[in-house]
Structures are given as structure tokens and as C-alpha cells.
Amino acid sequence: PGISYHRLDNGLEILLIENKGIPMIGVNVVVKVGSAYETFSTSGMSNMLEHLLFNGTESMDQKELYDAVDRIGGYNNAHTGKYYTNFMMVTPTGTFKKGMQIQADMLFRSTLPVDKFEKEKGIVKEEIAQSLGKPAEQLERNIIQVLYAGHALSLPILGTYSTIENMK
């Protein structure tokens, strides 16, 4: 596979990895925001925003958004880390342009519907509960809290029950 790196005039960095044996195109848009840039009162905000961007845009409600991705045979997902949030779209080669239009719509024209906010808060709190039920994740969380006490790096990526519950 061929690999190339490009920096566009607008500062956007692009890494292209070509594998002609797979008739798919995957695009990861990495936004430089994550839990390391949050405060103790905003812990989990990056992850919450990631969730909210899947709830509708100016041109599509949530169902229409999911249906549009399904119609083109795409896969749309995201992940929040300490230093970044990664939005990914994978489509068959022939529907790549439509996939990029959908992803751009999500990233630049999301509506963040108020009626979906409480639902997403519940989903994030469930993710927190699941992570607390995994001993390895709990151990890592405890170690990080000691190593980075008082610093944003000590914050859990998902946030806490309190910060999520109090988010407006």
C-alpha cells in the first residue's frame, strides 16, 4: 500500500493510505479536542459533544442521518480520547463523495437537538457505569488520578456522573 502525507494551504493535514485490494474508502477526521483540554467542571464535554453530533443536522434528523449512511453502505462512528476526537466514515469507493457530504454536515451543521440532550446524558452515564465495572479500567483510572492529581489529565475521558448530570 502507498502512504503519503499532505498539508493543505488551510492547515488541514491529510494522511493517505492506499490499498487497492479493498474497494472501500475510510476517512478519519481528527479534531484536536479531548479530555486533556477540559476542566473539572466540564469533564466529559468532548465525549458528550461527540455523541450529540450524531443526533441530526440542519438538513437531516437523526433517523434520516443514519438512513443516509446505510443507503450508501457506509459505516459512521467516532471516538474521544485525551487529546483528540476522531470521526470516521467508511464507504464503498463509489459512494465516497456522499459519505464526505454526510460527515461534513455532521461536523459543521449539527443542530444539537435539545430533546436528544437528556437521552445522550443517559447513554454517557451508562458508558461510565460500564467502565467502572471493568477492573482494568478502574485500575488505570485510579493510577491516572494519582499521577496527574489536580491536572486535566487526571480527568476521565467520559466525564463523571456529576459533570454529565449537571451539563446544560
C-alpha positions in Angstrom: 0.0 0.0 0.0 1.1 3.5 -0.8 1.3 6.1 2.1 1.5 9.8 1.6 1.3 12.9 3.8 -0.1 16.3 2.7 -0.6 19.6 4.4 -3.1 21.8 2.7 -2.9 25.6 2.5 -5.6 25.9 5.1 -3.5 23.9 7.6 -5.5 20.6 7.2 -3.2 17.6 7.5 -4.0 14.6 5.4 -2.5 11.1 5.6 -3.5 8.9 2.6 -3.0 5.1 2.9 -3.9 3.3 -0.3 -4.7 -0.4 -0.5 -6.1 -1.2 -4.0 -7.2 -4.7 -2.8 -10.1 -3.1 -0.7 -12.8 -1.3 -2.6 -13.5 1.0 0.4 -12.5 4.5 1.4 -12.2 5.3 5.1 -11.8 8.9 6.3 -10.8 9.8 9.9 -11.3 13.5 10.8 -9.3 14.1 13.9 -10.4 17.2 15.9 -7.8 18.3 18.4 -10.1 18.4 21.4 -10.4 15.8 24.2 -10.5 15.4 28.0 -7.0 16.8 28.5 -8.4 20.2 27.4 -11.3 20.1 29.8 -11.7 21.4 33.4 -13.0 19.6 36.5 -16.4 21.3 35.8 -16.5 20.4 32.1 -15.1 16.8 32.4 -16.7 14.7 29.7 -17.8 17.6 27.5 -15.8 16.5 24.4 -17.3 13.0 24.6 -20.8 14.4 25.1 -20.4 16.6 22.0 -19.2 13.6 20.0 -22.4 11.9 20.9 -24.6 14.9 20.2 -23.2 15.3 16.6 -25.0 12.0 15.6 -28.4 13.4 16.5 -29.2 15.5 13.5 -28.1 18.3 11.2 -29.8 21.3 9.6 -30.8 19.0 6.7 -31.5 15.7 8.4 -32.9 14.5 11.7 -31.2 11.5 13.5 -33.1 8.8 11.6 -32.5 10.4 8.2 -28.8 10.7 9.1 -28.5 7.0 10.0 -30.6 6.0 7.0 -28.4 8.1 4.6 -25.3 6.3 5.8 -27.0 2.9 5.5 -28.2 3.7 2.0 -24.6 4.3 0.7 -23.3 1.1 2.5 -21.3 3.3 5.0 -20.1 2.9 8.5 -20.1 6.1 10.6 -18.6 6.3 14.1 -16.5 8.4 16.5 -14.2 8.1 19.5 -13.0 10.6 22.0 -9.6 10.4 23.6 -7.5 12.6 25.9 -6.1 14.8 23.1 -8.4 14.3 20.2 -11.9 13.3 18.9 -11.9 11.1 15.9 -14.8 11.0 13.5 -14.7 8.1 11.0 -16.6 7.4 7.8 -16.0 4.3 5.8 -17.8 3.8 2.5 -17.6 1.8 -0.7 -15.4 3.7 -3.2 -18.4 4.6 -5.4 -20.3 6.4 -2.6 -17.3 8.2 -1.1 -18.4 11.7 -2.1 -21.8 11.3 -0.5 -20.2 9.9 2.7 -18.0 13.0 2.9 -21.1 15.2 2.5 -22.8 13.5 5.3 -19.7 13.7 7.6 -19.3 17.4 6.7 -22.9 18.0 7.5 -22.5 16.4 10.9 -19.3 18.3 11.7 -20.3 21.7 10.5 -24.1 21.9 10.5 -25.2 19.8 13.5 -28.3 21.1 15.3 -27.7 19.5 18.8 -31.4 18.9 19.4 -32.4 19.8 23.0 -34.8 16.9 23.1 -31.9 14.5 22.5 -29.7 16.0 25.1 -31.1 14.1 28.1 -31.1 10.9 26.2 -27.4 11.3 25.4 -26.7 12.2 29.0 -28.2 8.8 30.0 -26.2 7.0 27.4 -22.9 8.6 28.6 -23.8 7.8 32.2 -24.3 4.2 31.2 -20.9 4.2 29.5 -19.4 5.5 32.7 -21.1 2.7 34.7 -19.8 0.1 32.3 -16.3 1.4 32.5 -16.4 1.4 36.4 -17.4 -2.2 36.2 -14.2 -3.2 34.4 -11.3 -3.8 36.9 -8.6 -2.9 34.4 -10.2 0.4 33.5 -10.8 1.2 37.2 -7.2 0.4 38.0 -6.0 2.7 35.1 -8.4 5.4 36.3 -7.1 5.2 39.8 -3.4 5.4 38.7 -4.0 8.3 36.4 -5.8 10.2 39.2 -2.8 9.8 41.4 -0.2 10.5 38.7 -1.9 13.6 37.5 -3.7 14.8 40.6 -5.1 18.3 40.1 -4.4 18.4 36.4 -6.8 17.9 33.5 -5.0 14.6 32.6 -6.5 13.1 35.7 -10.0 13.5 34.3 -11.9 10.5 32.9 -12.5 10.8 29.2 -16.2 10.0 29.7 -16.6 12.5 32.5 -18.2 11.8 35.8 -21.8 11.2 36.8 -21.8 14.6 38.4 -20.4 16.5 35.4 -22.6 14.8 32.9 -25.7 15.2 35.1 -25.1 18.9 35.5 -24.3 19.6 31.9 -26.6 22.1 30.1 
